Amino acid sequence: MNATTTERQQWTAQEIRELRLRLHLTLREAAAKVGVSLRQWVYWEAGTNSPRGSACILLDQMSQGKI
């Protein structure tokens, strides 16, 4: 990745939930789109854990309609 990319380094629990709701996805559907378990997605939305690395890139792609 270079400095001109727009990938975010982190996502807040609120942003993750808002993304899912904006795309009209269930928890299970959202988790499947980025390839994580339902439990992991729930942890992200609750703020228990935060996505890192490639998960943030996948969330970026999801928010841009690329996946």
HELIX and SHEET records of a PDB file:
HELIX    1   1 ALA A   13  ARG A   22  1                                  10    
HELIX    2   2 LEU A   27  VAL A   34  1                                   8    
HELIX    3   3 LEU A   38  ALA A   46  1                                   9    
HELIX    4   4 SER A   54  SER A   63  1                                  10    
END                                                                             
